[in-house]
Structures are given as C-alpha cells and as structure tokens.
Amino acid sequence: MIVNKYNYMVVLFKDKEKRKIINKFLTDKRAQKYYEKLIKESDEVLFDMKYENGFECKYELGLIQYGSSKKQSFFVRDEYGRQVKVELEDEDHTILKISNYRIEEYIHDYQTKKKITSKDLIKKYLPKVGLKLISKLNNKIVIQNDDEFNLFTLKNNEDSDRFLETLTEYFRKEKRIDCILVKDTSTVQRKYLYDLLITKGFQRSYLFRQSTTHPVKK
C-alpha cells in the first residue's frame, strides 16, 4: 500500500495544462503561505515571459489539494472573458486556488553576451544621471547615452514593443524624466540608426534579424 506523503501541492500551469509541481506540503497553512509568497513575487516581476519556443503562452499558479471530499468545478476567465473549466488528470486532486503567474523574462545583453532581467538592465544601463535615448529596432532595444550605444535583444518584435511599454510605465511611476523613448520610427530614422550602429561596430546581419526564436511543434 502506497501512503501519500503530501496533502497539498503548488503547481505551475502553462496554457491550462500542468507544467510542473513546484512544491508539496502536508499542512494547509504551509501550503497557503508558500503559495501567497510566490504570487507576491510574481506581482513584483517587471517584465514577464509571454513567448516560449516561438509561441505565445500564459502561465498560472495553482494550489491543489489531494484527496479532498469537496469536489467542485473550477473556472478561470480567458483573454476573451469566457469562463474556462480547469481540469486535472488525476481525479483525486482538487484545485483550491489558481492565479495568473508572471515568470521573469530574460533579455540578451549584447555587450556581455549574457541574459539579464529588466531590473538589471535599468540598474546597469539606465542610471538617473544624464539624458538617455531608448529606441526600438526590430526585436532589439538600443540605449544611447552620449556617444555610448548599448544593444539588447528580445525574442521578437512584439516583445521589444512590450518592453518599451513596460519602461514607459516604470518611468512614469518613478517620475523619471531622464529617458526619451522612441516607440515608432520611420524608414528614414531606421536607416539612420542602422548606419550609425554599424559604424559603432555592430554587425549588419545581426541588426536586421527580426526574431531569436521560431515556432516549433509543442
């Protein structure tokens, strides 16, 4: 006879399907505390992941109880406002809570060839001193500080647009006026930016790329 060693578990869902079990607990109190801790950390994520393997995706965090006698259907709203039933493969488990979950998205730092978070980027490349110009170029973000240019690569055009929106909202909340964000550029402006970056040593072929990921079968 197999004895179950947990009563509750915190589960990550991707597009309404169970992705992985994050942790297991014996008591409701510890499970609830851990779940709320992860949700709080999620709410503090500045720029979250919206694409994986070239596909748009959505993450949720669930609190699951094992062997509950209070069986009930659990519904969440999709992006169109429709009620969608969340179901588990194991009938012995019941969903107690489920919430949207923001996973930190990482940005490729062209200068160091490493991946960094949005907060790391702001701290290192967007100090409060001096006037900075932030532009979008395909799936890339260009930060100009005087004669210094720094380049950052995101997964696709949509992510770079979204990142500029995130920065705009962040600077508004922080009441910062030391950055100029250029969301839309004309063909002439893009050509000027291409030529300028090439003279600074950036590769033309890299600048012209539109995406770092391509859709693959799930």
N, C-alpha and C positions, 0 to 999 in steps of 0.2 A: 504493500500500500504506500503510495507516494503522498507525503504530507506537504501541503502548500506552505512555503516559508514566508509568505507575504500576504497582506490583505489589500494593499493599495499600491498603485504604481503611477508614475508620471510618464506620459507617452508623447512623443513628437509625431504629429501628423503632417503629411505633405499631400496637398490636393485631396483631402478627405480620406486618405489611406494611411495606415500606421507605418511610420518610417522606422522608429526605433524606441526601445524602452530606455528612458534616461535614468530612472532610479526606482527602487521598490521599498516599501515601508510596511511595518507591522501595525502601526497606530495611525488613526485618522489625524491626530494632532500634528505629528511629524510630517505626514504627507501634505497636509494643508499648508503648513509653514514653508515647506520646501517649494511647493507649487507657487505660492504667492511671491516668494523670493525670486523665482525665475521670471515671473510675469513682470515684477518691478524692474528687473534688469533688462527685460525686453523693451519696456516702455522708455528706457533711457538710451536705447540704440538710436543714433542719429541718422544713419543711412543703412537701410536693411536690404537683404537679398530679395530680389524679385525674379531672377532668372537662374536656372540651373540646367546645364547641358544644352543651352540654346532655347529652352522652353520657359515660358512664364510659369511661375509656381506660387503657391500660397502655403504658409506654414501655420499650424495651430498646436497648442499645447493642451493636452487632456489629463484630467485626474480620473483614474479608473479604479473601481472597487472590485475586488474578487469575491465571488460567492454572495452577492447581495440578493436579498429576497424581494427588494423593492424594484422590480423590473419596470422600466419605463422608457419610452422612446425619447431620443434626444435630437433636437433640431438646431441648426445654425442657419443664418442668412448668408446667401452667396452675394457676389458683386452686383447682381440684378435685383436684390431684395427678396428673392424667393427663399422659402423655407426648405432646407435640405436635410434629410434624415441622415444622421451619422450612425453607422452600424459597425459592430466589431465582429471579427471572425469567430471569436470564442464566446459562446453563449453564456459562459459562467462569469463574464465580466460586464460591469455596468459603468457607463460614463456618468461621473458626478459633476464635472466641470469641463468646459472647453473654451479656450480664448485664442484670439489671434496672437501669433508669436513672431516677433521680429528678430531675425538672425542677422548678425553683423555681416555686412558685405565688405569685401576687401578690395582695395584699389591698387593697381600695379604702379609702383613708383619707378618711373623710367630711369631716374638718376641712380638709385641704389639697386635696381633690379629685384626689389623685394615688394611684398604685398603689405599694405598698411591700412589702418582704419581711417575713416573720415576725421575722427578726432585727432589722430596722429598727424594727418595732413595739415589740419588747421594749426595745430600747435607748432609744427616744424616750419611750414612754408607760408603761413599767413599771420605773422606777428602783427601786433596792433600799431606798430610804428611804420610810417611810410605809406604811400598810396600804391595799391596793387591792382592790376588789371587781370581779370579772370575771363577766359574765352573758351568756347566750345569749338572743337574741330573734329568732326565725325564722332567716334566713340572716345575722344580724348579731351582732357581739360588742360588748358595752358595757363600758367600763372606767370605774369610778368611783374617783376619788382625792379624798377630802374632798368638796367641793361641785362639783368639776370632772368633767364627763362627756365621754367621747370615744367615737365610734361608728365601727365598721369593718364593711364589707360583703364577704361572700364569695359564691360562685356560687350556693349552695343550702344547705338545712338540713343535709344530710349533711356538707358542708364545714365549717360552723360547729361541728357536733358534733366532727368530727375535729380541728379546730383547738384546741378546748378540751382534748381528749385529748393533743394534742401539747404544749400548755402545761403540763398536769399532769405529764407525763413529764419535761419540761425542768426544771421547778421541783424535782421530786424529785431529779434528778441533780445539780442545782446546790445542793441543800439550802437552798432559799429558802422561807421561811415568811411572807413579807410580802404574799402574794396569796391571796385567798379566791375559789375558782372555783365558780360555781353552774351545775351541768350540767343540772339539771331544775327547772323552775319550774311552779307550779300556775297555774290560771286566774286566781286572785286576785292572785298575785305578778306575772303578766304584765300584768294590767290596771294594777296599781300602777306598774310600770315604764313602760308606755305613757304613762300620765298624767304621770309625773314627767319623762320625756324631752320630751313635748310642751310642758310648762311651761318647759323649758330651750331651746326654740326649734326642736326637731326636728320635721319635717313628719309628720303622722299617716299620710298615704298612703305615704310612704317607709318608715316603720317597719313597716307592715303587709305589705309586699311579702315574698314567700317566696323569690324567685329572681331572679337577674340575667340568666340565660341560658335559652333554650328550645330543646329538641331540634330540629335541622334535619337534612335528609337529608344523608348522607355522600357 
